């Protein structure tokens, strides 16, 4: 797969990707007229810390990692090791961030990244956080669709940005680009309180699974077909 990105952070961002089951397509993410900017590698901490704040009370992340410092540490590794170098991320100046992975990209943390994850959890996490995180990752991989799609790993806002339309602003340009390219979108909803919001954007439940056995929090894989 080959990805090219515009040097203009506020202009169209072409993602050229070759898909095994589709012809080569070009997806244009047009940020003109929006407040969004494409995040750069130097923004890794901002992307991660906004996301960490947004997921501080998330049932799944609280069960796996146990506290806000542990959750933030995990997202710092994911942003720096995977979603900024191999995916594409966006920031909203009011306090919002998203992390995406285009279709066809096989991304995983380096050995150094895995060490940083482990050290962060040993320092901040509750007992068993590393093994719970690894088990959840395996479950997510098992549910992950094989058909080509754009993957929304995270979307979140700071507390001060909530209720101001930041989430909608973060989603709309990327969903519009996916619609134009005929590309589905996949996400895992880790908080039942967000199901209605995702439904309004066209996402439908694929299933639901408990992350650690009976009585543990649930994840809700969701799929969005492109709109004509």
N, C-alpha and C positions, 0 to 999 in steps of 0.2 A: 504494500500500500504506500501511496505517496501523498503527503499532505503539504499544501502550500498555503500560506497565510499572507494577507495583504499587509504591507508595511504601514498602512494608514489605519490606526486603531479605531477610527470612527467611521471608516468606509466599509464597503462590502468585503466580507472575508470569504474567499473562495476555498472550499475544502474539496480537493480532487481526490476521489477514492475509487479504486477498482474493486468491484464486488464479485465474488465467485458466482452468484446467482443473478446478477443484474449487469447490464452494460455499464461502462464507465459513465459516471455522472459528475456534474459539478454543482455543488450546493452553495448558493450565495447567501451568506448571513449579512443582511444589510442593517447596519447600526445607525445609518443616517437618520436624523430627526429623533434619536433616542438619547437617553442619558448614559447608556451603557458604554463600557470600554472593554476591549479584550484584555484580559490579564496577561502580564508577562511573567517570566520566571522570577524577577525581582519582587513580584507581588505575592509570592507564595504564602508568606505569613499572614498577610491581610485576608487573602482568600480563605485560608484555614481558620483564622480566628473568628471571622464573621460566621463561618459555618459552625465552628465549635459553639459559639454563643447561641446560634439558632437551634442546635440540637442538644443543648444543655439539659432540657427536660424531656427529651425524646425517650419513650419507654424502652425501645430496643437498645439504644446506646447506653442508657442508664443501667439496664440489666447486665449488659456485657462488660462495661468499663467502670461503672460505679460512681464516677464523679466528674465534674466539669473539666478539671485539669487533665484527667486521663482521656476524655473525649477530645479535647483540643489537641493533645499530643498526637493522637491517632490521625486526626485530620491534617495536621502539619506534615506528617509522613506521606499521606495519600496525595496531598496537593503537590508537594515538592518532588516526590518520586514518580508519580504516575500522571496525574491529570493536567499538570502544566507542561511537562516535557512531551507527553504522548497524546494528550487530549486537547480540549479547548475550554477555557474558563472565562467568565465574565464578571465584572464588578459594577455595582450601582453606587453612585456617590452618596446616596442617603444611608447606605449600610446594607447592601445585599450582595450575594455571590452565588454563582452556579458553577458546577463542575460537570463536564460532558466528556463522553468518549465516542468518537465517530465509529462507524461500522468497519469491521475488518482489522482493527488494531488489537494486537495481543500485548497487553501491558501488565507488568508486575514489578513490585519493588525490587531493587538490587539487594545483594547480600548486606551491603552497608545500610540500605533502607530498612531491611528487616531487623538489623541490629538496633537501629535507632528506635524502631517501633517497640522492640522488646525492652530496651533501656527505659523508654518513656513510660511503659506500663509497670515496670518494676519500681520506678520512682513514684509514679502518681496513681497507678491503678489499684483496684482491690484484688485480693487473692483470687487467682484463677482467671484474671482478665485476658491474659495472653491466649490460653487454651480456648476460652469462650469466643474470643475474636476469631481464632482460626476455625473453630467449628462453624461459626456463622458464615465465614467466607466460603466454606465448602457448600453450605446450604444454598447460598446465593448463587454460586456457580452452577449447582444442580438445577436450579429453576431458570437460569438465564436462557432466553430463547436463542436458537441457532440461526433463525432467519435474520438477514441484514437489518440493522436498525441503528438509530441514534440512541445512546444510553445516557439518561439523566441520572448521574450518581447522587448529586445533592443540589438542593436549592434552599437558601435560607436568608434570613434577614436578622439584623440586630433588633433588640427590644424597642429601641427608639424609632425604627423604620416600619414597624408593623402597623397595618391598617392604612397605609399611605399608597397602596398600589404598586409597591416595589416588586412583589412577587410576580404580578402580571407583567410588569415591564421587563423583568428578567426572562420570562418565558416566551413572550410574543414573537420577538424577532427570530428565535431559533425554531419555534414551531412553524412559523410562516415559511422559513427556508426549507424545512422538512416537507411541508405540504407541496411546495413548488417542485421539489425533487422527487416526490412520491415516496418518501421514506418514513416508515413507522418510527415510533419513539417508545422506549421501554424505561420503566423505573420500578423501584421497590419502595412502597410506602411503609414507613416504619412507625407511623402514628395515625391511628384511626380517625383522629380529629381532622386530618387533612384529606380524607377520602372525598368529601363533597367538593372541595376546591379542585382536586384533580379531575373529578367527573365533569366539572364545568368546562375544563379545557379539553375534553374529549377522551380522557383515559378511562379504560374499563378494566375491572378486576379480572385477572387470569386465575386466581386462586388465593389461598391464604395458608400460611404455615406458622406453627409455634416454633420459636427459635431455639428452645432448649427443653422441650418436653411439655407435658400437660401443665397448664397454669402459667406458663411463661408468656411474655409479650409475643405478639404476632407481627409478621410482615405480610404485606399485600402486594404481590407482583401486579403491575398494571401495564396495559398496552394501549397505544394510541395509533389508530390507522390514519394515514395522511388524508387531509380534506381536499376535495377537488375544488 
